[in-house]
Amino acid sequence: MHRTELPVAIRSLIAEGTAIPAHPLALDAGRRLDRRRQRALARYYLDAGAGGLAVGVHTTQFAIREAGLYAPVLEIAAETAAAWSDRPVVKVAGLVGPTAQAVEEARTARALGYHCGLLSLAALKTASLEEIVAHCAAVAEEMPLVGFYLQPSVGGMRLPFEFWRRFAAIDNVIAIKIAPFNRYATLDVIRGVAAARAEDRITLYTGNDDHIVLDLVTPFAVERDGVPVTLRIRGGLLGHWSVWTRAAVGLLERCRAAAEAGGVDADLLALDAQVTDCNGAVFDVANGFRGCIAGCHEVLRRQGLLEGTWCLDPDEGLSPGQAEELTRVSRAYPHLTDDAFVAENLDRWLA
């Protein structure tokens, strides 16, 4: 499937930039898929105003493949989006593994109605640059790609400017999620897209959960052939936005309005630090991100969307002190939460 085969409304939504939460995995106490709550999460995101769903990604837990849950989880989200919302919803499928696996996952996702694949390169850490680019090109033959710069702390690897220049030159790449949690590496991606002259085809999304607001309001001016070129990050595809999603959608709208007006006020700049503080608690930065997925689960558990914080790996859970940190940021920044919105709609989503 080529990007030009996507519905016009979907192409437009991706290009404009939207809020795409990285969809968690709902499990019961036996660590089995809880279909009811998996569906409720998708309903929550759609009603919160998210423009898309990213499923089978890091926040969904990469181990769903070994558990035989990849296709079932993707199917639940796709069916829920079709049944629950009458507006366009971008469906993004996580693609992982060596080339044969990533290609097969792309075929599965395409058959389930997904529009594009978020391509993780974590399995290619020992590959050469040529091999990595060839891998990306092969997967792009199956469906449009969203590039993924995953931070090394949770399994990613360093990807230089030259990789991003060559990746951006692949015709079926439509977006890039920039998530290295590193300002220098973020600039490598932006420079690579500019060097490939792909800024009109590729939409940049922030995945830097530690720097969301400033990513969304910064004009990135880089030089190409002696001429300045300005690129902007248009939306967010974030694990952090799997929680308090209604507030996240409002934040994106506010950042977009400020960027379009050409002015960022001090209150908006202050939000950058507040959002980062929240993310530190949710993603368990104090413990090297060990509890990042369980932290998202805990917020959703407190709201009633999840029954528990269970992950597929029994050893994966909240870190000591993480629950207290979540309580602290929830109290400190109530304007960044959406507890009242969830409480008003929870029974309907769980029905």
C-alpha beads as a LAMMPS data file, in Angstrom:
LAMMPS data file: protein, C-alpha beads

351 atoms
350 bonds

1 atom types
1 bond types

-500.0 500.0 xlo xhi
-500.0 500.0 ylo yhi
-500.0 500.0 zlo zhi

Masses

1 110.0

Atoms # bond

1 1 1 0.000 0.000 0.000
2 1 1 1.416 3.346 -1.055
3 1 1 0.746 6.525 0.906
4 1 1 -1.228 7.939 -2.029
5 1 1 -3.722 5.083 -1.579
6 1 1 -4.677 6.277 1.898
7 1 1 -8.016 8.083 2.221
8 1 1 -7.626 11.819 1.664
9 1 1 -9.021 12.566 5.127
10 1 1 -6.388 10.338 6.735
11 1 1 -3.541 11.854 4.740
12 1 1 -4.734 15.329 5.689
13 1 1 -5.030 14.450 9.369
14 1 1 -1.510 13.035 9.486
15 1 1 -0.107 16.055 7.646
16 1 1 -1.870 18.604 9.860
17 1 1 -0.591 16.909 12.996
18 1 1 -2.766 15.344 15.641
19 1 1 -2.694 13.715 19.075
20 1 1 -1.991 9.989 18.868
21 1 1 -1.803 8.153 22.202
22 1 1 0.342 5.027 22.359
23 1 1 -2.248 2.421 23.358
24 1 1 -1.525 0.388 26.528
25 1 1 -2.384 -3.279 26.994
26 1 1 -5.262 -4.120 29.348
27 1 1 -4.682 -7.343 31.286
28 1 1 -6.609 -9.102 34.016
29 1 1 -5.122 -10.476 37.248
30 1 1 -4.086 -13.624 35.374
31 1 1 -2.166 -11.478 32.864
32 1 1 -4.631 -12.397 30.125
33 1 1 -6.067 -9.880 27.648
34 1 1 -9.010 -7.977 29.141
35 1 1 -10.980 -7.278 25.972
36 1 1 -13.584 -5.146 27.712
37 1 1 -11.046 -2.751 29.163
38 1 1 -8.904 -2.831 26.018
39 1 1 -11.953 -1.611 24.126
40 1 1 -12.756 0.940 26.842
41 1 1 -9.307 2.500 26.497
42 1 1 -9.803 3.029 22.769
43 1 1 -13.225 4.565 23.412
44 1 1 -11.661 6.908 25.969
45 1 1 -8.992 8.101 23.553
46 1 1 -11.502 8.680 20.786
47 1 1 -13.890 10.624 23.013
48 1 1 -10.967 12.611 24.415
49 1 1 -10.352 13.935 20.895
50 1 1 -7.342 11.882 19.831
51 1 1 -6.865 11.863 16.079
52 1 1 -5.355 8.407 16.015
53 1 1 -4.413 5.264 17.903
54 1 1 -0.939 3.692 17.941
55 1 1 -1.179 -0.002 18.790
56 1 1 1.451 -2.711 19.124
57 1 1 4.046 -0.099 20.094
58 1 1 6.338 0.187 23.122
59 1 1 3.529 1.258 25.466
60 1 1 1.451 -1.732 24.304
61 1 1 4.437 -3.907 25.336
62 1 1 6.561 -5.431 22.589
63 1 1 6.073 -8.834 24.274
64 1 1 2.530 -9.079 22.880
65 1 1 4.144 -10.844 19.931
66 1 1 5.426 -13.750 21.998
67 1 1 2.086 -13.870 23.836
68 1 1 0.152 -14.257 20.585
69 1 1 -1.681 -10.964 21.143
70 1 1 -0.408 -8.795 18.301
71 1 1 -3.292 -9.362 15.871
72 1 1 -6.046 -9.549 18.540
73 1 1 -5.007 -6.247 20.136
74 1 1 -4.734 -4.480 16.779
75 1 1 -8.128 -5.863 15.803
76 1 1 -9.858 -4.588 18.949
77 1 1 -8.582 -1.052 18.382
78 1 1 -9.523 -1.057 14.696
79 1 1 -13.016 -2.396 15.349
80 1 1 -13.576 0.065 18.180
81 1 1 -12.471 3.017 16.056
82 1 1 -14.890 1.986 13.310
83 1 1 -17.823 1.398 15.647
84 1 1 -17.319 4.240 18.128
85 1 1 -16.338 7.220 15.995
86 1 1 -17.733 8.649 12.771
87 1 1 -14.686 10.849 12.133
88 1 1 -11.358 9.910 10.509
89 1 1 -9.010 8.098 12.905
90 1 1 -5.398 7.384 11.987
91 1 1 -4.551 3.779 12.853
92 1 1 -0.838 3.234 13.450
93 1 1 0.561 -0.272 13.968
94 1 1 3.865 -0.940 15.668
95 1 1 6.262 -2.956 13.506
96 1 1 9.283 -4.663 15.072
97 1 1 11.885 -7.351 14.527
98 1 1 14.123 -8.370 11.633
99 1 1 12.929 -7.751 8.101
100 1 1 10.845 -10.902 7.662
101 1 1 8.979 -10.285 10.921
102 1 1 8.440 -6.571 10.298
103 1 1 7.137 -7.266 6.781
104 1 1 4.732 -9.906 8.087
105 1 1 3.482 -7.550 10.815
106 1 1 2.928 -4.858 8.187
107 1 1 0.838 -7.294 6.159
108 1 1 -1.198 -8.207 9.230
109 1 1 -1.751 -4.548 10.101
110 1 1 -2.719 -3.660 6.551
111 1 1 -5.256 -6.492 6.468
112 1 1 -6.792 -5.134 9.672
113 1 1 -7.241 -1.684 8.150
114 1 1 -4.227 0.113 9.586
115 1 1 -2.954 3.098 7.664
116 1 1 0.744 3.128 8.536
117 1 1 3.415 1.347 10.538
118 1 1 5.611 2.768 13.287
119 1 1 8.896 1.028 12.551
120 1 1 11.122 0.141 15.501
121 1 1 14.734 -0.640 14.631
122 1 1 15.733 -2.075 18.004
123 1 1 16.325 -5.533 16.495
124 1 1 18.967 -4.153 14.124
125 1 1 21.482 -2.837 16.645
126 1 1 24.365 -4.780 15.108
127 1 1 23.403 -4.011 11.496
128 1 1 25.259 -1.591 9.244
129 1 1 23.729 1.649 8.022
130 1 1 23.238 0.062 4.593
131 1 1 21.447 -2.907 6.121
132 1 1 19.168 -0.718 8.239
133 1 1 18.170 1.463 5.275
134 1 1 17.517 -1.655 3.154
135 1 1 15.348 -3.047 5.972
136 1 1 13.296 0.164 6.080
137 1 1 12.875 0.202 2.308
138 1 1 11.662 -3.412 2.327
139 1 1 9.027 -2.751 4.985
140 1 1 7.959 0.427 3.166
141 1 1 7.009 -1.758 0.201
142 1 1 4.159 -3.101 2.347
143 1 1 2.656 0.063 3.829
144 1 1 3.417 3.732 4.602
145 1 1 5.950 4.137 7.376
146 1 1 6.307 6.339 10.415
147 1 1 9.950 6.492 11.431
148 1 1 10.700 5.891 15.097
149 1 1 13.697 7.242 16.978
150 1 1 13.322 5.212 20.202
151 1 1 15.462 6.362 23.108
152 1 1 18.294 3.973 24.060
153 1 1 17.122 3.798 27.701
154 1 1 14.152 1.636 26.674
155 1 1 15.739 -0.391 23.895
156 1 1 16.465 2.043 21.078
157 1 1 19.803 2.918 19.525
158 1 1 21.700 5.928 18.255
159 1 1 20.716 6.825 14.684
160 1 1 22.868 9.492 13.001
161 1 1 21.955 12.317 10.651
162 1 1 22.983 10.269 7.609
163 1 1 20.488 7.554 8.495
164 1 1 17.647 10.062 8.776
165 1 1 18.605 11.700 5.489
166 1 1 18.449 8.360 3.719
167 1 1 15.346 7.178 5.577
168 1 1 13.508 10.400 4.705
169 1 1 14.333 9.812 1.034
170 1 1 12.201 6.630 1.041
171 1 1 9.067 7.646 -0.837
172 1 1 6.589 5.741 1.344
173 1 1 7.645 7.438 4.598
174 1 1 4.876 9.794 5.728
175 1 1 5.897 10.779 9.261
176 1 1 8.597 10.425 11.899
177 1 1 8.132 10.061 15.635
178 1 1 11.125 11.796 17.218
179 1 1 11.675 10.159 20.600
180 1 1 15.369 10.001 21.519
181 1 1 14.865 12.222 24.614
182 1 1 17.937 14.103 23.390
183 1 1 18.040 17.564 21.795
184 1 1 21.091 16.831 19.634
185 1 1 19.537 13.645 18.264
186 1 1 16.239 15.447 17.686
187 1 1 18.082 17.944 15.486
188 1 1 19.680 15.080 13.534
189 1 1 16.206 13.947 12.471
190 1 1 15.077 17.425 11.494
191 1 1 18.260 18.111 9.555
192 1 1 17.949 14.745 7.829
193 1 1 14.415 15.458 6.647
194 1 1 15.454 18.867 5.375
195 1 1 18.498 17.453 3.588
196 1 1 16.287 14.883 1.853
197 1 1 13.939 17.704 0.767
198 1 1 11.117 15.690 2.321
199 1 1 9.572 18.287 4.624
200 1 1 6.420 18.564 2.509
201 1 1 5.881 14.795 2.516
202 1 1 6.981 13.830 6.023
203 1 1 5.155 15.160 9.077
204 1 1 7.176 15.384 12.278
205 1 1 5.661 14.131 15.522
206 1 1 7.151 14.517 18.951
207 1 1 7.777 11.403 20.962
208 1 1 10.020 13.312 23.349
209 1 1 7.759 12.894 26.365
210 1 1 10.280 14.930 28.383
211 1 1 10.019 17.997 26.112
212 1 1 6.530 17.997 24.619
213 1 1 5.519 21.656 24.728
214 1 1 8.720 23.146 23.396
215 1 1 8.876 20.566 20.612
216 1 1 5.417 21.697 19.501
217 1 1 6.067 25.453 19.551
218 1 1 9.665 25.647 18.280
219 1 1 10.369 26.716 14.687
220 1 1 13.372 24.562 13.718
221 1 1 15.396 26.666 11.277
222 1 1 18.128 24.680 9.522
223 1 1 20.308 25.475 6.544
224 1 1 20.016 23.714 3.185
225 1 1 22.213 24.744 0.282
226 1 1 22.956 28.003 2.064
227 1 1 19.272 28.843 2.505
228 1 1 17.368 28.617 5.830
229 1 1 14.514 26.107 5.907
230 1 1 12.019 26.039 8.780
231 1 1 10.410 22.804 9.912
232 1 1 7.888 22.274 12.684
233 1 1 6.793 19.327 14.764
234 1 1 3.066 19.170 14.055
235 1 1 1.690 16.563 16.450
236 1 1 2.485 14.037 19.113
237 1 1 2.630 10.247 19.200
238 1 1 3.352 9.668 22.844
239 1 1 3.175 7.141 25.629
240 1 1 2.618 10.056 27.967
241 1 1 -0.567 10.879 26.068
242 1 1 -1.994 7.449 26.906
243 1 1 -2.976 9.095 30.196
244 1 1 -4.822 12.367 30.845
245 1 1 -5.549 12.364 27.128
246 1 1 -8.314 14.970 27.150
247 1 1 -5.918 17.494 28.656
248 1 1 -3.218 16.471 26.171
249 1 1 -5.501 17.190 23.222
250 1 1 -6.200 20.648 24.636
251 1 1 -2.493 21.226 25.128
252 1 1 -1.741 20.338 21.510
253 1 1 -4.435 22.752 20.331
254 1 1 -2.990 25.522 22.472
255 1 1 0.549 24.872 21.206
256 1 1 -0.627 24.844 17.607
257 1 1 -2.460 28.145 18.047
258 1 1 0.624 29.738 19.585
259 1 1 2.841 28.473 16.783
260 1 1 0.474 29.778 14.131
261 1 1 0.252 33.159 15.864
262 1 1 4.023 33.376 16.046
263 1 1 4.120 34.039 19.777
264 1 1 4.550 31.855 22.856
265 1 1 3.527 33.358 26.178
266 1 1 5.213 32.721 29.501
267 1 1 2.332 30.613 30.806
268 1 1 2.695 28.208 27.928
269 1 1 6.443 27.988 28.457
270 1 1 5.802 27.227 32.120
271 1 1 3.646 24.289 31.067
272 1 1 6.664 22.671 29.441
273 1 1 8.311 22.172 32.819
274 1 1 5.054 21.053 34.422
275 1 1 4.381 18.440 31.734
276 1 1 7.955 17.221 32.061
277 1 1 7.556 16.910 35.830
278 1 1 4.419 14.821 35.283
279 1 1 6.258 12.668 32.795
280 1 1 9.069 12.083 35.254
281 1 1 6.574 10.443 37.589
282 1 1 4.637 8.517 34.950
283 1 1 7.756 7.225 33.187
284 1 1 9.728 6.557 36.379
285 1 1 12.751 8.606 35.382
286 1 1 14.185 8.297 38.904
287 1 1 14.653 4.577 38.300
288 1 1 15.887 4.656 34.732
289 1 1 12.393 4.256 33.186
290 1 1 11.899 0.793 34.724
291 1 1 8.302 1.569 35.642
292 1 1 7.361 3.586 32.558
293 1 1 4.620 1.239 31.323
294 1 1 3.359 0.408 34.810
295 1 1 3.236 4.148 35.546
296 1 1 0.805 4.678 32.665
297 1 1 -1.210 1.723 33.938
298 1 1 -1.352 3.153 37.448
299 1 1 -2.853 6.438 36.271
300 1 1 -5.461 4.524 34.275
301 1 1 -6.106 2.192 37.227
302 1 1 -6.762 5.112 39.547
303 1 1 -9.273 6.443 37.033
304 1 1 -11.003 3.063 36.770
305 1 1 -10.109 2.367 33.150
306 1 1 -7.781 -0.492 34.095
307 1 1 -8.318 -3.020 36.854
308 1 1 -4.626 -3.254 37.756
309 1 1 -1.112 -2.372 36.641
310 1 1 -0.233 -5.869 35.431
311 1 1 2.284 -6.234 32.606
312 1 1 3.086 -9.363 30.611
313 1 1 6.414 -9.581 32.431
314 1 1 5.657 -10.388 36.091
315 1 1 8.823 -8.540 37.106
316 1 1 7.650 -5.312 35.488
317 1 1 5.730 -2.985 37.785
318 1 1 5.811 0.261 39.719
319 1 1 9.127 1.217 41.264
320 1 1 9.495 2.100 44.951
321 1 1 8.245 5.654 45.434
322 1 1 6.654 5.909 41.993
323 1 1 3.070 5.802 43.291
324 1 1 3.849 8.666 45.666
325 1 1 5.335 10.672 42.796
326 1 1 2.197 10.122 40.740
327 1 1 0.099 11.391 43.630
328 1 1 2.333 14.443 43.950
329 1 1 2.132 15.529 40.306
330 1 1 -1.605 14.841 40.122
331 1 1 -2.159 17.211 43.030
332 1 1 0.346 19.792 41.811
333 1 1 -0.978 20.025 38.239
334 1 1 -4.720 19.221 38.192
335 1 1 -5.061 21.248 34.970
336 1 1 -2.954 18.593 33.210
337 1 1 -5.225 15.733 34.267
338 1 1 -8.670 14.693 33.077
339 1 1 -10.037 12.720 36.033
340 1 1 -13.433 14.448 35.956
341 1 1 -13.854 13.747 32.231
342 1 1 -13.083 10.066 32.768
343 1 1 -15.419 9.802 35.763
344 1 1 -18.286 11.255 33.725
345 1 1 -17.884 8.724 30.917
346 1 1 -16.353 5.609 32.478
347 1 1 -19.528 3.522 32.708
348 1 1 -20.310 4.204 29.050
349 1 1 -16.844 3.193 27.922
350 1 1 -16.935 -0.011 29.964
351 1 1 -20.421 -0.976 28.750

Bonds

1 1 1 2
2 1 2 3
3 1 3 4
4 1 4 5
5 1 5 6
6 1 6 7
7 1 7 8
8 1 8 9
9 1 9 10
10 1 10 11
11 1 11 12
12 1 12 13
13 1 13 14
14 1 14 15
15 1 15 16
16 1 16 17
17 1 17 18
18 1 18 19
19 1 19 20
20 1 20 21
21 1 21 22
22 1 22 23
23 1 23 24
24 1 24 25
25 1 25 26
26 1 26 27
27 1 27 28
28 1 28 29
29 1 29 30
30 1 30 31
31 1 31 32
32 1 32 33
33 1 33 34
34 1 34 35
35 1 35 36
36 1 36 37
37 1 37 38
38 1 38 39
39 1 39 40
40 1 40 41
41 1 41 42
42 1 42 43
43 1 43 44
44 1 44 45
45 1 45 46
46 1 46 47
47 1 47 48
48 1 48 49
49 1 49 50
50 1 50 51
51 1 51 52
52 1 52 53
53 1 53 54
54 1 54 55
55 1 55 56
56 1 56 57
57 1 57 58
58 1 58 59
59 1 59 60
60 1 60 61
61 1 61 62
62 1 62 63
63 1 63 64
64 1 64 65
65 1 65 66
66 1 66 67
67 1 67 68
68 1 68 69
69 1 69 70
70 1 70 71
71 1 71 72
72 1 72 73
73 1 73 74
74 1 74 75
75 1 75 76
76 1 76 77
77 1 77 78
78 1 78 79
79 1 79 80
80 1 80 81
81 1 81 82
82 1 82 83
83 1 83 84
84 1 84 85
85 1 85 86
86 1 86 87
87 1 87 88
88 1 88 89
89 1 89 90
90 1 90 91
91 1 91 92
92 1 92 93
93 1 93 94
94 1 94 95
95 1 95 96
96 1 96 97
97 1 97 98
98 1 98 99
99 1 99 100
100 1 100 101
101 1 101 102
102 1 102 103
103 1 103 104
104 1 104 105
105 1 105 106
106 1 106 107
107 1 107 108
108 1 108 109
109 1 109 110
110 1 110 111
111 1 111 112
112 1 112 113
113 1 113 114
114 1 114 115
115 1 115 116
116 1 116 117
117 1 117 118
118 1 118 119
119 1 119 120
120 1 120 121
121 1 121 122
122 1 122 123
123 1 123 124
124 1 124 125
125 1 125 126
126 1 126 127
127 1 127 128
128 1 128 129
129 1 129 130
130 1 130 131
131 1 131 132
132 1 132 133
133 1 133 134
134 1 134 135
135 1 135 136
136 1 136 137
137 1 137 138
138 1 138 139
139 1 139 140
140 1 140 141
141 1 141 142
142 1 142 143
143 1 143 144
144 1 144 145
145 1 145 146
146 1 146 147
147 1 147 148
148 1 148 149
149 1 149 150
150 1 150 151
151 1 151 152
152 1 152 153
153 1 153 154
154 1 154 155
155 1 155 156
156 1 156 157
157 1 157 158
158 1 158 159
159 1 159 160
160 1 160 161
161 1 161 162
162 1 162 163
163 1 163 164
164 1 164 165
165 1 165 166
166 1 166 167
167 1 167 168
168 1 168 169
169 1 169 170
170 1 170 171
171 1 171 172
172 1 172 173
173 1 173 174
174 1 174 175
175 1 175 176
176 1 176 177
177 1 177 178
178 1 178 179
179 1 179 180
180 1 180 181
181 1 181 182
182 1 182 183
183 1 183 184
184 1 184 185
185 1 185 186
186 1 186 187
187 1 187 188
188 1 188 189
189 1 189 190
190 1 190 191
191 1 191 192
192 1 192 193
193 1 193 194
194 1 194 195
195 1 195 196
196 1 196 197
197 1 197 198
198 1 198 199
199 1 199 200
200 1 200 201
201 1 201 202
202 1 202 203
203 1 203 204
204 1 204 205
205 1 205 206
206 1 206 207
207 1 207 208
208 1 208 209
209 1 209 210
210 1 210 211
211 1 211 212
212 1 212 213
213 1 213 214
214 1 214 215
215 1 215 216
216 1 216 217
217 1 217 218
218 1 218 219
219 1 219 220
220 1 220 221
221 1 221 222
222 1 222 223
223 1 223 224
224 1 224 225
225 1 225 226
226 1 226 227
227 1 227 228
228 1 228 229
229 1 229 230
230 1 230 231
231 1 231 232
232 1 232 233
233 1 233 234
234 1 234 235
235 1 235 236
236 1 236 237
237 1 237 238
238 1 238 239
239 1 239 240
240 1 240 241
241 1 241 242
242 1 242 243
243 1 243 244
244 1 244 245
245 1 245 246
246 1 246 247
247 1 247 248
248 1 248 249
249 1 249 250
250 1 250 251
251 1 251 252
252 1 252 253
253 1 253 254
254 1 254 255
255 1 255 256
256 1 256 257
257 1 257 258
258 1 258 259
259 1 259 260
260 1 260 261
261 1 261 262
262 1 262 263
263 1 263 264
264 1 264 265
265 1 265 266
266 1 266 267
267 1 267 268
268 1 268 269
269 1 269 270
270 1 270 271
271 1 271 272
272 1 272 273
273 1 273 274
274 1 274 275
275 1 275 276
276 1 276 277
277 1 277 278
278 1 278 279
279 1 279 280
280 1 280 281
281 1 281 282
282 1 282 283
283 1 283 284
284 1 284 285
285 1 285 286
286 1 286 287
287 1 287 288
288 1 288 289
289 1 289 290
290 1 290 291
291 1 291 292
292 1 292 293
293 1 293 294
294 1 294 295
295 1 295 296
296 1 296 297
297 1 297 298
298 1 298 299
299 1 299 300
300 1 300 301
301 1 301 302
302 1 302 303
303 1 303 304
304 1 304 305
305 1 305 306
306 1 306 307
307 1 307 308
308 1 308 309
309 1 309 310
310 1 310 311
311 1 311 312
312 1 312 313
313 1 313 314
314 1 314 315
315 1 315 316
316 1 316 317
317 1 317 318
318 1 318 319
319 1 319 320
320 1 320 321
321 1 321 322
322 1 322 323
323 1 323 324
324 1 324 325
325 1 325 326
326 1 326 327
327 1 327 328
328 1 328 329
329 1 329 330
330 1 330 331
331 1 331 332
332 1 332 333
333 1 333 334
334 1 334 335
335 1 335 336
336 1 336 337
337 1 337 338
338 1 338 339
339 1 339 340
340 1 340 341
341 1 341 342
342 1 342 343
343 1 343 344
344 1 344 345
345 1 345 346
346 1 346 347
347 1 347 348
348 1 348 349
349 1 349 350
350 1 350 351
